[in-house]
Amino acid sequence: MRYETEDGALLPNPNGCHWCGIDRQEHFQRWVPEAGLHIWAEPTADQRKSRMLARRARGLDTLAGKLPQLREDVSRCLRHVVRPLQV
């Protein structure tokens, strides 16, 4: 699975291919300029770490932007649940 950032760039799965970032199950043979036609290759530990950090940073930014909406949604749900109990 690849994650899209706010600017439209794609973040690869931390365990995606070393060369292109595509998951092993979906990979088969792919072509990229750096490696040409290739089969799935295991990412390095550094690649995994940098991909996880990028995904975490994106998630935190996205979550921070959605917190006001999440609070409102939770409040609305709770009102519907609590209201019948107060009758």
C-alpha positions as CSV (number, residue, x, y, z in Angstrom):
1,M,0.0,0.0,0.0
2,R,1.3,3.5,-0.8
3,Y,0.2,6.5,1.1
4,E,-0.5,9.8,-0.6
5,T,0.9,13.0,1.0
6,E,-0.9,16.4,1.0
7,D,1.1,17.5,-2.1
8,G,0.2,14.3,-4.0
9,A,3.5,12.5,-3.6
10,L,3.3,8.8,-2.8
11,L,5.0,7.3,0.3
12,P,5.9,3.6,-0.1
13,N,5.1,0.9,2.4
14,P,8.1,0.4,4.7
15,N,8.4,-3.1,3.4
16,G,7.9,-2.2,-0.2
17,C,10.5,-3.0,-2.9
18,H,14.0,-1.5,-2.5
19,W,13.8,0.1,-5.9
20,C,10.2,1.2,-6.4
21,G,8.4,0.8,-3.0
22,I,5.6,-1.4,-4.3
23,D,4.4,-4.2,-2.0
24,R,5.7,-7.7,-2.7
25,Q,2.3,-9.2,-3.4
26,E,1.5,-6.6,-6.1
27,H,5.0,-6.3,-7.6
28,F,5.7,-9.1,-10.2
29,Q,8.2,-7.3,-12.6
30,R,8.4,-3.5,-12.6
31,W,10.6,-1.0,-14.4
32,V,12.2,2.1,-12.9
33,P,15.0,4.2,-14.3
34,E,17.4,3.4,-11.4
35,A,17.1,-0.4,-11.6
36,G,15.5,-1.1,-15.0
37,L,13.2,-4.2,-15.2
38,H,13.4,-5.8,-11.8
39,I,11.8,-8.3,-9.4
40,W,10.9,-7.3,-5.8
41,A,14.0,-6.6,-3.7
42,E,14.0,-6.4,0.0
43,P,14.4,-2.8,1.3
44,T,17.4,-2.0,3.5
45,A,17.0,-1.3,7.2
46,D,17.7,2.4,6.5
47,Q,15.0,2.5,3.8
48,R,12.5,0.9,6.2
49,K,13.3,3.3,8.9
50,S,13.1,6.4,6.7
51,R,9.8,5.2,5.2
52,M,8.3,4.6,8.6
53,L,9.4,8.0,9.8
54,A,7.9,9.7,6.7
55,R,4.6,7.8,7.2
56,R,4.5,8.8,10.9
57,A,5.2,12.4,10.1
58,R,2.4,12.4,7.4
59,G,0.0,10.7,9.8
60,L,0.7,13.2,12.6
61,D,0.3,16.1,10.3
62,T,-2.9,14.7,8.9
63,L,-4.3,13.9,12.3
64,A,-3.5,17.3,13.7
65,G,-5.4,18.9,10.8
66,K,-8.4,16.7,11.4
67,L,-8.6,17.0,15.2
68,P,-11.3,19.7,15.3
69,Q,-13.5,17.7,13.0
70,L,-12.9,14.5,14.9
71,R,-13.9,16.2,18.2
72,E,-17.1,17.4,16.6
73,D,-17.9,13.9,15.2
74,V,-17.3,12.3,18.5
75,S,-19.5,14.9,20.3
76,R,-22.3,14.4,17.8
77,C,-22.2,10.6,18.2
78,L,-22.1,10.8,22.0
79,R,-25.1,13.1,22.0
80,H,-27.1,10.5,20.1
81,V,-26.1,7.8,22.5
82,V,-26.5,9.7,25.8
83,R,-29.7,11.4,24.9
84,P,-31.9,8.3,24.9
85,L,-30.5,7.3,28.3
86,Q,-31.5,10.6,29.9
87,V,-35.2,10.1,29.0
